[in-house]
Amino acid sequence: LSRTEGLVSIVANVMASKPENHSLLGGHKGAVDWLERFLGTLPAQQKPLPLLTAPVLVSFLTGTGHMLSHKYPDQFQNHLTKIMDDIVHRLDEGTIGQPSATRLKKLLEDGFNGFQSKVPDGAVPDLYDGGAITEQVAVET
């Protein structure tokens, strides 16, 4: 699981990086498209969902959530609602799945506003494209 999380984290952080118009891994638009495709691949009625669901979402949302909340707020809000209202309730919460499920729930506890207001931990403000709040952090450092 940790290797998968690491790879997804790298992809997410590349997608959320500056410049705004870069096309690496689809760029900013690629991030919202990737999230939509990932959510679309999850089985509609299956409980529990595949074990990789929570760790992949934690890694991806940690890296891209702030950027998506500023660049694609309507689409991101819709995806976040689906995750919070459906996906979270179908996660694998067995012995192996519980830690990742807990991390995802913690990441989501402040909802959309939490993603809008917080730049990801470890993000380099000069390289991360997250809108006005990111620009303000870069000026302050």
Backbone as numpy.savetxt, mean C-alpha at the origin, in Angstrom:
# Nx Ny Nz CAx CAy CAz Cx Cy Cz
7.82 -15.78 3.23 7.01 -14.58 3.23 7.86 -13.31 3.23
8.96 -13.33 3.96 9.78 -12.12 4.06 10.41 -11.75 2.71
10.77 -12.74 1.90 11.32 -12.42 0.58 10.26 -11.77 -0.30
9.06 -12.31 -0.24 7.95 -11.74 -1.02 7.69 -10.31 -0.57
7.64 -10.10 0.74 7.43 -8.75 1.26 8.53 -7.80 0.79
9.76 -8.26 0.81 10.87 -7.42 0.37 10.75 -7.03 -1.10
10.41 -7.99 -1.94 10.26 -7.70 -3.37 9.11 -6.74 -3.62
7.98 -6.98 -2.96 6.82 -6.10 -3.14 7.15 -4.70 -2.63
7.87 -4.61 -1.53 8.27 -3.32 -0.99 9.15 -2.54 -1.97
10.10 -3.22 -2.60 10.96 -2.56 -3.58 10.13 -2.04 -4.75
9.25 -2.88 -5.27 8.39 -2.47 -6.39 7.54 -1.27 -5.99
6.93 -1.32 -4.82 6.07 -0.23 -4.36 6.84 1.07 -4.22
8.03 1.00 -3.65 8.81 2.21 -3.44 9.32 2.80 -4.75
9.63 1.96 -5.71 10.01 2.47 -7.04 8.82 3.17 -7.67
7.66 2.56 -7.59 6.46 3.16 -8.19 6.14 4.52 -7.56
6.40 4.68 -6.27 6.05 5.92 -5.57 7.15 6.98 -5.60
8.23 6.71 -6.31 9.36 7.64 -6.30 9.18 8.77 -7.32
10.03 9.77 -7.18 10.09 10.87 -8.12 10.98 10.49 -9.28
10.87 11.12 -10.41 9.96 12.20 -10.74 8.55 11.68 -10.99
7.61 12.59 -10.93 6.19 12.23 -11.04 5.87 11.49 -12.34
6.58 11.80 -13.40 6.25 11.22 -14.71 7.12 10.01 -15.07
7.83 9.42 -14.11 8.67 8.26 -14.45 7.77 7.07 -14.84
8.35 6.15 -15.58 7.56 5.01 -16.05 8.11 3.67 -15.55
9.03 3.69 -14.61 9.55 2.45 -14.06 8.43 1.66 -13.39
8.27 0.42 -13.78 7.22 -0.45 -13.25 5.83 0.18 -13.37
5.66 1.04 -14.35 4.37 1.69 -14.57 4.22 3.02 -13.88
5.20 3.41 -13.07 5.15 4.70 -12.38 3.99 4.79 -11.40
3.55 5.99 -11.15 2.47 6.22 -10.19 1.18 5.55 -10.63
0.86 5.68 -11.90 -0.36 5.05 -12.43 -0.24 3.53 -12.32
0.95 3.01 -12.50 1.18 1.58 -12.36 0.85 1.08 -10.96
1.05 1.92 -9.96 0.76 1.52 -8.58 -0.74 1.34 -8.36
-1.52 2.27 -8.82 -2.97 2.13 -8.65 -3.51 0.98 -9.50
-2.94 0.80 -10.68 -3.34 -0.33 -11.54 -2.96 -1.66 -10.90
-1.76 -1.74 -10.32 -1.30 -2.97 -9.69 -2.22 -3.34 -8.53
-2.57 -2.36 -7.71 -3.44 -2.63 -6.56 -4.80 -3.14 -7.03
-5.32 -2.53 -8.06 -6.62 -2.97 -8.61 -6.52 -4.41 -9.13
-5.46 -4.71 -9.85 -5.28 -6.08 -10.37 -5.11 -7.08 -9.23
-4.32 -6.73 -8.23 -4.10 -7.64 -7.10 -5.43 -7.94 -6.40
-6.19 -6.91 -6.09 -7.47 -7.12 -5.42 -8.42 -7.93 -6.29
-8.33 -7.73 -7.60 -9.18 -8.47 -8.53 -8.84 -9.94 -8.65
-7.62 -10.30 -8.29 -7.22 -11.72 -8.36 -7.63 -12.51 -7.13
-8.00 -11.83 -6.06 -8.37 -12.54 -4.84 -9.73 -13.22 -5.02
-9.84 -14.46 -4.59 -11.11 -15.18 -4.74 -12.25 -14.45 -4.00
-13.39 -14.33 -4.66 -14.50 -13.53 -4.15 -15.07 -14.02 -2.82
-15.23 -15.29 -2.64 -15.89 -15.80 -1.43 -14.99 -16.63 -0.52
-13.76 -16.82 -0.88 -12.88 -17.71 -0.13 -12.51 -17.14 1.23
-12.60 -17.98 2.24 -12.14 -17.62 3.57 -11.49 -18.83 4.18
-10.27 -18.77 4.61 -9.40 -17.60 4.55 -8.81 -17.40 3.15
-8.40 -16.18 2.92 -7.70 -15.84 1.68 -6.31 -16.46 1.70
-5.65 -16.52 0.55 -4.28 -17.06 0.52 -3.38 -16.36 1.54
-2.47 -17.11 2.12 -1.58 -16.64 3.17 -0.81 -15.38 2.77
-0.47 -15.24 1.50 0.32 -14.10 1.04 -0.46 -12.78 0.98
-1.77 -12.83 1.11 -2.60 -11.63 0.94 -2.17 -10.50 1.88
-2.15 -10.74 3.17 -1.82 -9.68 4.14 -0.39 -9.17 3.99
0.63 -10.04 3.90 1.98 -9.48 3.78 2.19 -8.67 2.50
1.57 -9.10 1.40 1.70 -8.35 0.15 1.03 -6.98 0.29
-0.16 -6.95 0.88 -0.85 -5.67 1.05 -0.11 -4.74 2.01
0.43 -5.29 3.08 1.20 -4.46 4.03 2.38 -3.82 3.31
3.13 -4.62 2.58 4.32 -4.10 1.89 3.95 -3.07 0.85
2.93 -3.36 0.07 2.56 -2.46 -1.02 1.95 -1.16 -0.49
1.04 -1.26 0.45 0.39 -0.06 0.99 1.36 0.80 1.80
2.30 0.17 2.48 3.30 0.94 3.22 4.11 1.81 2.27
4.50 1.26 1.13 5.31 2.00 0.17 4.55 2.99 -0.67
3.31 2.65 -1.03 2.58 3.49 -2.00 1.38 4.22 -1.42
0.92 3.85 -0.24 -0.32 4.40 0.30 -0.38 5.92 0.35
0.68 6.53 0.82 0.71 7.99 0.92 0.63 8.63 -0.47
1.43 8.12 -1.38 1.42 8.65 -2.75 0.04 8.45 -3.39
-0.52 7.26 -3.27 -1.82 6.98 -3.88 -2.92 7.86 -3.29
-2.84 8.13 -2.00 -3.87 8.96 -1.36 -3.85 10.39 -1.86
-2.70 10.83 -2.37 -2.59 12.19 -2.90 -2.77 12.26 -4.41
-2.25 11.28 -5.12 -2.27 11.32 -6.59 -3.54 10.72 -7.18
-4.10 9.72 -6.53 -5.30 9.02 -7.02 -6.29 8.82 -5.86
-6.73 9.91 -5.23 -7.52 9.77 -4.00 -8.83 8.98 -4.16
-9.55 9.21 -5.24 -10.83 8.51 -5.39 -10.64 7.01 -5.60
-9.73 6.65 -6.49 -9.47 5.23 -6.74 -8.90 4.56 -5.49
-7.96 5.23 -4.84 -7.35 4.64 -3.65 -8.38 4.47 -2.54
-9.25 5.45 -2.37 -10.31 5.35 -1.34 -11.19 4.13 -1.62
-11.54 3.90 -2.88 -12.37 2.74 -3.23 -11.65 1.43 -2.91
-10.38 1.35 -3.27 -9.61 0.13 -2.99 -9.45 -0.07 -1.48
-9.20 1.00 -0.77 -9.03 0.92 0.68 -10.32 0.47 1.36
-11.44 0.96 0.87 -12.73 0.54 1.41 -12.94 -0.95 1.21
-12.60 -1.45 0.03 -12.73 -2.89 -0.22 -11.83 -3.69 0.72
-10.62 -3.21 0.91 -9.69 -3.92 1.80 -10.23 -3.92 3.23
-10.69 -2.77 3.70 -11.14 -2.64 5.09 -12.48 -3.33 5.35
-13.38 -3.30 4.37 -14.72 -3.85 4.57 -14.83 -5.33 4.21
-13.92 -5.83 3.38 -14.03 -7.21 2.92 -12.76 -8.02 3.19
-11.67 -7.60 2.61 -10.44 -8.39 2.63 -9.97 -8.68 4.06
-9.95 -7.67 4.92 -9.47 -7.83 6.29 -10.25 -8.92 7.04
-11.51 -9.05 6.75 -12.36 -10.02 7.45 -12.18 -11.45 6.94
-11.43 -11.60 5.86 -11.21 -12.93 5.29 -9.75 -13.37 5.31
-8.92 -12.65 6.03 -7.50 -12.99 6.10 -7.27 -14.29 6.86
-6.16 -14.94 6.54 -5.73 -16.13 7.27 -5.23 -15.67 8.63
-5.93 -16.04 9.68 -5.53 -15.65 11.03 -5.09 -16.85 11.84
-4.60 -17.87 11.14 -4.02 -19.03 11.82 -2.68 -18.65 12.41
-1.98 -19.62 12.94 -0.70 -19.37 13.60 0.29 -18.64 12.69
0.37 -19.04 11.44 1.33 -18.42 10.52 0.81 -17.08 9.99
-0.48 -16.98 9.75 -1.05 -15.77 9.15 -1.32 -14.63 10.11
-1.47 -14.93 11.39 -1.84 -13.91 12.38 -0.91 -12.69 12.43
0.41 -12.85 12.45 1.26 -11.65 12.53 1.04 -10.68 11.35
0.92 -11.21 10.15 0.72 -10.35 8.99 -0.67 -9.71 9.01
-1.67 -10.47 9.42 -3.03 -9.93 9.52 -3.06 -8.78 10.53
-2.37 -8.95 11.64 -2.31 -7.91 12.66 -1.61 -6.66 12.13
-0.51 -6.84 11.41 0.21 -5.68 10.84 -0.67 -4.93 9.84
-1.43 -5.67 9.02 -2.30 -5.01 8.05 -3.39 -4.22 8.77
-4.00 -4.81 9.77 -5.05 -4.10 10.52 -4.49 -2.84 11.18
-3.29 -2.93 11.72 -2.67 -1.75 12.34 -2.39 -0.66 11.30
-1.91 -1.07 10.13 -1.64 -0.12 9.05 -2.92 0.60 8.62
-4.04 -0.11 8.66 -5.31 0.43 8.18 -6.11 1.17 9.25
-5.68 1.14 10.50 -6.53 1.65 11.58 -6.86 3.14 11.47
-6.05 3.94 10.82 -6.37 5.36 10.65 -7.02 5.63 9.29
-7.27 4.59 8.53 -7.98 4.71 7.26 -7.28 5.61 6.24
-8.06 6.16 5.35 -7.56 7.00 4.28 -6.77 8.19 4.81
-7.29 8.83 5.86 -6.61 10.01 6.42 -5.23 9.67 6.97
-5.08 8.47 7.50 -3.78 8.04 7.99 -2.75 7.96 6.88
-3.16 7.45 5.72 -2.25 7.39 4.58 -1.94 8.79 4.06
-2.93 9.67 4.04 -2.70 11.02 3.53 -1.75 11.81 4.41
-1.80 11.60 5.68 -1.04 12.46 6.59 0.35 11.94 6.94
0.65 10.69 6.63 1.92 10.13 7.08 2.76 9.62 5.91
3.95 10.19 5.80 4.94 9.72 4.82 5.48 8.39 5.35
5.71 7.40 4.48 6.20 6.10 4.97 7.49 6.23 5.76
7.60 5.42 6.82 8.83 5.38 7.60 10.00 5.05 6.68
11.07 5.78 6.81 12.27 5.53 6.03 12.26 6.15 4.65
11.15 6.78 4.26 11.10 7.42 2.94 12.04 8.62 2.90
12.73 8.76 1.80 13.61 9.91 1.60 12.76 10.98 0.91
12.40 12.05 1.63 11.47 13.03 1.08 11.87 13.59 -0.29
13.16 13.71 -0.54 13.59 14.25 -1.83 13.33 13.28 -2.98
13.11 12.01 -2.67 12.90 11.00 -3.71 11.49 10.45 -3.73
10.73 10.64 -2.66 9.39 10.09 -2.55 8.39 11.13 -3.03
7.48 10.75 -3.91 6.51 11.70 -4.46 5.16 11.47 -3.80
4.87 12.26 -2.80 3.62 12.09 -2.08 2.80 13.34 -1.96
3.05 14.33 -2.75 2.24 15.54 -2.68 2.82 16.58 -1.75
1.97 17.50 -1.34 2.39 18.68 -0.59 3.04 18.34 0.74
2.52 17.36 1.47 3.09 17.05 2.78 4.53 16.54 2.65
4.81 15.79 1.60 6.17 15.31 1.36 7.09 16.47 1.06
6.62 17.42 0.27 7.42 18.60 -0.06 7.73 19.39 1.22
6.76 19.48 2.13 6.97 20.22 3.38 8.03 19.52 4.23
7.99 18.20 4.33 8.98 17.46 5.10 10.37 17.67 4.50
10.48 17.67 3.17 11.77 17.85 2.51 12.37 19.22 2.83
11.53 20.25 2.91 12.00 21.60 3.21 12.48 21.69 4.65
11.78 20.99 5.58 12.11 21.07 6.99 13.41 20.36 7.32
13.84 19.36 6.51 15.04 18.60 6.84 16.30 19.26 6.34
